Amino acid sequence: MNRTTSLHFLGAGVAAHIYAIVARRVLGPDGLCVTMLDRSHDVPDRTLCVWGSSLSAISAAAVAQWKHVRMGFGQCSIGLDLGSMVYCQYTAASIRALADAQVDIVRETGNAAAPNPEANVSLDSCDRGRDRIPASVSLLQHFRGWRIRTSTAMFDADVATMMDFRVDQSDGVCFVYVLPYAQNEALVECTVFSAAVWDAEQYEVRLRAYIADIIGASDYEVEATEIGIIPMTDRMPQRLHGESWIGIGTAGGLTKPTTGYTVARCVRDAEHMMMSYKRTGVFSVPPLPPGRFRWYDQLLLRIIRDEPHEVPRILWTLFSRNPVEKILRFLDEGTSLTDEVKIFWSLPWRPFLRAIIRR
Ligand SMILES: Cc1cc2nc3c(=O)[nH]c(=O)nc-3n(C[C@H](O)[C@H](O)[C@H](O)COP(=O)(O)OP(=O)(O)OC[C@H]3O[C@@H](n4cnc5c(N)ncnc54)[C@H](O)[C@@H]3O)c2cc1C
């Protein structure tokens, strides 16, 4: 490609760096000019996990990966082989480091209020408060995790625990997530789906109980703490703010309402956008996924809001009665209607029926 392409990023978070990496990969380095404006260029300490192929545009930024995952509920726990997929961990810092290694980025500091009319496109990670569809349900996924080191070997470093519901469920849907890095080192995170965040002690009581009773460790050091909040809402923000001014990342509506997963969706969105520009000279966003996926998310959000005690059993059944690769494809909105009928057939149907009736 001989033309010069200038990308201006409003907000320089995780999404901005993913789009810069994909732009470099699709458009090549020649003539690519990237500027990023953020109110602060500090990098948040953020653990980001993604399932899928190990050959994605950002895979060189992976800091850990697992071929097996575990789920827990009631008295049971099951290990699931991801088959052709991997569960990969990145960090905000590793994605930024990959972008810096591949792209010359000019960084500016300040309030990102308006697009840059000189740029070919302004890609915006700042929430402009404009709705394409307003929220009918608004909840939060919130968590607090400890990176711990145990005095003896306690973890199977090949198996990440995606959801273990064997924790107190009295204040909202709660599960523990474990990413083992070595036999004596792991991130153990207490994750909650509810309307409001908790006090630190509420998460920590559950973390201490899980580490003692399920992991079985009594002697350990907490080396770091991670906290986070991700919106769980069916709100669809407006993406196109003006000519060549496009919302990306969470502000662009790319966070999956029921899982919080955003990174893989940004990679796919960026690939579509950069390929369309390469072909036509215009940055166009991909079509929305079929509306039924939004409806499934809404049903689950209503169940989380109105019948949280049903959620652990639903999610356990989802993973324990279906091939894991199919479920991960379903969560990525890549399944067929026939697949989805089979998946819903396997689930406890009464809460869904009530959620369809109730708004
Ligand atoms: C702790 C945590 C863990 C997560 N884990 C996962 C995960 O495992 N997998 C996954 O797929 N997703 C995960 N997510 C969700 C999502 O991937 C992240 O929130 C991701 O950072 C979203 O990228 P973003 O660029 O949209 O937002 P951010 O990374 O938050 O970047 C937005 C940037 O815009 C800047 N900004 C905002 N407004 C302005 C303004 N007016 N002027 C200037 N700058 C501005 C901010 O300073 C920030 O740098 C996680 C989120 C959190 C909070």
The ligand as a MOL file (V3000), in Angstrom:
LIG
                    3D

  0  0  0     0  0            999 V3000
M  V30 BEGIN CTAB
M  V30 COUNTS 53 58 0 0 0
M  V30 BEGIN ATOM
M  V30 1 C -9.9220 -5.5030 35.8260 0
M  V30 2 C -10.5290 -5.8470 34.4810 0
M  V30 3 C -10.3240 -7.1220 33.9530 0
M  V30 4 C -10.8610 -7.4420 32.6960 0
M  V30 5 N -10.6500 -8.6980 32.2130 0
M  V30 6 C -11.0450 -8.9850 30.9500 0
M  V30 7 C -10.7390 -10.2490 30.3760 0
M  V30 8 O -10.2040 -11.1320 31.0470 0
M  V30 9 N -11.0750 -10.4750 29.0800 0
M  V30 10 C -11.7080 -9.5240 28.3260 0
M  V30 11 O -11.9730 -9.7700 27.1400 0
M  V30 12 N -12.0590 -8.3410 28.8660 0
M  V30 13 C -11.7400 -8.0370 30.1450 0
M  V30 14 N -12.0540 -6.8230 30.6800 0
M  V30 15 C -12.9180 -5.9110 29.8990 0
M  V30 16 C -12.1420 -5.0650 28.8680 0
M  V30 17 O -11.3490 -5.8770 28.0480 0
M  V30 18 C -11.2670 -3.9990 29.5050 0
M  V30 19 O -12.0680 -3.1380 30.2860 0
M  V30 20 C -10.4940 -3.1880 28.4590 0
M  V30 21 O -9.5870 -2.3770 29.1640 0
M  V30 22 C -11.4130 -2.3550 27.5710 0
M  V30 23 O -10.6170 -1.5870 26.7240 0
M  V30 24 P -11.0020 -0.0810 26.3660 0
M  V30 25 O -9.9020 0.4730 25.5610 0
M  V30 26 O -12.3950 -0.0550 25.8520 0
M  V30 27 O -11.0620 0.6600 27.7820 0
M  V30 28 P -9.8050 1.0910 28.6530 0
M  V30 29 O -8.7210 0.0970 28.5560 0
M  V30 30 O -10.3550 1.3910 30.0070 0
M  V30 31 O -9.3010 2.4280 27.9500 0
M  V30 32 C -10.0520 3.6060 27.8800 0
M  V30 33 C -9.0380 4.7580 27.8810 0
M  V30 34 O -9.7020 5.9630 27.5690 0
M  V30 35 C -9.1970 6.9950 28.4040 0
M  V30 36 N -10.2110 8.0270 28.4840 0
M  V30 37 C -11.5170 7.9000 28.8040 0
M  V30 38 N -12.1450 9.0900 28.6950 0
M  V30 39 C -11.2010 9.9870 28.2970 0
M  V30 40 C -11.2360 11.3800 27.9770 0
M  V30 41 N -12.3550 12.0850 28.0600 0
M  V30 42 N -10.0900 11.9620 27.5730 0
M  V30 43 C -8.9310 11.2610 27.4830 0
M  V30 44 N -8.8430 9.9410 27.7460 0
M  V30 45 C -9.9680 9.3250 28.1520 0
M  V30 46 C -8.9050 6.2850 29.7250 0
M  V30 47 O -7.9370 7.0220 30.4720 0
M  V30 48 C -8.3780 4.9370 29.2450 0
M  V30 49 O -6.9830 4.9270 29.0800 0
M  V30 50 C -11.5870 -6.4740 31.9430 0
M  V30 51 C -11.8240 -5.2250 32.5360 0
M  V30 52 C -11.3250 -4.9270 33.7860 0
M  V30 53 C -11.6510 -3.5670 34.3790 0
M  V30 END ATOM
M  V30 BEGIN BOND
M  V30 1 1 1 2
M  V30 2 1 2 3
M  V30 3 2 2 52
M  V30 4 2 3 4
M  V30 5 1 4 5
M  V30 6 1 4 50
M  V30 7 2 5 6
M  V30 8 1 6 7
M  V30 9 1 6 13
M  V30 10 2 7 8
M  V30 11 1 7 9
M  V30 12 1 9 10
M  V30 13 2 10 11
M  V30 14 1 10 12
M  V30 15 2 12 13
M  V30 16 1 13 14
M  V30 17 1 14 15
M  V30 18 1 14 50
M  V30 19 1 15 16
M  V30 20 1 16 17
M  V30 21 1 16 18
M  V30 22 1 18 19
M  V30 23 1 18 20
M  V30 24 1 20 21
M  V30 25 1 20 22
M  V30 26 1 22 23
M  V30 27 1 23 24
M  V30 28 2 24 25
M  V30 29 1 24 26
M  V30 30 1 24 27
M  V30 31 1 27 28
M  V30 32 2 28 29
M  V30 33 1 28 30
M  V30 34 1 28 31
M  V30 35 1 31 32
M  V30 36 1 32 33
M  V30 37 1 33 34
M  V30 38 1 33 48
M  V30 39 1 34 35
M  V30 40 1 35 36
M  V30 41 1 35 46
M  V30 42 1 36 37
M  V30 43 1 36 45
M  V30 44 2 37 38
M  V30 45 1 38 39
M  V30 46 1 39 40
M  V30 47 2 39 45
M  V30 48 1 40 41
M  V30 49 2 40 42
M  V30 50 1 42 43
M  V30 51 2 43 44
M  V30 52 1 44 45
M  V30 53 1 46 47
M  V30 54 1 46 48
M  V30 55 1 48 49
M  V30 56 2 50 51
M  V30 57 1 51 52
M  V30 58 1 52 53
M  V30 END BOND
M  V30 END CTAB
M  END
